[in-house]
Amino acid sequence: MNLRPFCPLILISSLIYMCCTQADEYRFSRSQRLAVEELLSDSTGWRLARASDNTNPHLQQQLRDDPQYQPYFLETDIDRNGQRDFLITLVRKSDTTFAVFVVRSVNERYASPQLLFCSTYLHRCGLFFLRDRVVVGEFFTDNAVSFQWDSTQQRLVEVGQAPEDL
């Protein structure tokens, strides 16, 4: 039996299965899932970061305060265009390098994911949105950095420390 005509279907099915099993803890919309699948298909050797990748003991307190919180996923209107964008984090399978990607919603569709930054320290941090800033920081500390949308550059730019009331 010639399986060649079925190869693309088998590949797509395995990608969808991989994405779905990795994304079980996330509640992606259909369009978000498609954007994540695109990102994963272009990111060989990487997988979605999970809360279990986070070694900070204060994550448990954060989850008690907000049971829906996910340290490596953030959905908000980053660019203030009235549409929900999101940030998603991947972790390299071979080590603890994390990569944070921005996925903007433009004209009711998600644009291709854009790398925001990579770090080996995100195993102790989470993503937050405070005062129009994306904040990446350790739980219950001042150890954080923030990014703000720059409409001229059409991207998030680092603006330094997190807002005062982090």
N, C-alpha and C positions, 0 to 999 in steps of 0.2 A: 504494500500500500504506500502510495506516495504522499508524504506529509508536508511536502514543500508548500502547497497552497495554504496550509493551516499555520505555518510558522509565524506570520505576523499576528494572527489571532492568539496564538499561544503566548507570544511575547507580551502582547498587550494585557492578556489575562493575568499573567504572572506579575506584571508591573502593578496592576490594580490590586491584586491580592497582597503584594508586598506593602503597598501604600496603605491599604485598609488595615492590615494587621499592625503596622507601625503606628497608625493614627487612631487606634482605638480609644486612647484617652482624650483625644481632641474631638470637638464637635464641629467639624468643618461643614460649611454649606457645600452644595454641589459645585459651585463655581470656585470656592476656595480649594476644594479637594482636587479639582483639575489643575489649578495653579501649583499646588504642592506636588502633584504627580509629575508635572513638567519639571519642577525643580529637582525632584529625586531622580528623574531619568537623566538629567544633565549632571548629576553629582555622584558619580561612581565612587564607592568607598565611603559614602556618608549615609547617615540615617537620621530620622527625626529625633531630636532630643526629647527625653521624657523626664517627668518629675523625678523618677528614680535615679536619673543621672546627677541630680543635685545632692551634694553631700553636706550642705549647710543645715545644722540642726534646727535653726530658726525657721526653716521652711514649714515645719509642722505647725508652728504658731501662726504663720501666715495663712496656712490652710484652715486652721481653726477659725481665724478671723474672717476668712473668705473662702468657703469650700469650693467655689467655682474657679479660684485662681489657678493659673497655669504659668509656671515660671518661664517657659520658653515659647509662649505664644501670647500675642497681644493684638487685640482688634480694636481699632479706634480710627477717627478721622485725622490722620497724621498731617495731611496737606491742606486741611480746612476747605475742601471742595464740596462738603456735604455728603460724601460717600465714605463708606467704611473700608479702610485699608487694613492690612495686618502685617505683623512681623512674625516670622517663624525661625526657629533655630534648628540647625543641623549639628550633629556631632560626628567627627571622623571615627570610623570603626576601628582604626588602628591605634588611636591614642585619645587624649581628652581635649582635642582642639574643637572648639565650638565656632560656628559661623552663623551670624544673624543676618537674615535677609528681609528686605522691605518689599511688600507686594502692594502696589497702589491700585486703587479702583479708579479708573478713568472712563467716563462715558458708560457707566454701568458694567464695565468689564475689567477684569484684573490684567494689569500689564505684566510683563515678564519680571520675575523676581530679580532684585538688585542687591548685591552684597553690601551690607552696612559696615561690618567689621568682623574680624576673627580674633579669638582669644582662647588661651588655655585656662583662664581663671573663671569662666562662667559656671563651673561646677558648684560655685558658692553663691551665685547671683540669680536675679530674676529681672524680668522686664515689667516696667510700670509706665503709666502715662499721667503726668502731673503738670498742671499749668501750661498746657500746650507743648510739653516736652516729653520725649521718650527718655525714660531714665533706666539705666542698667546699673544695678547695684546690689550689694549684700543686704540681706534682711536686717532691719532694726539697727543699722549703722549709718555713718556718714560716708562710707566708702562707695561712691557712685560717680557716674559720669552721665551727662545728659546731651541729647541731640534735639535740635529744633529745625522745623521745616524752613528752608530758604527758598522763597518763591522765585527769586532771580536765578538761582542755580538749579531749581527744580529737584532738590534732594534734601535729605536730612544732613545737617552739619553739626559737628561737635561744638557745644557751647560751654563745656567745662563741667563744673560741679553741679550737683542736683539742686533743685529748689530748696530753700531753707527748711521747709517743713516736711522733708522726707522722713 
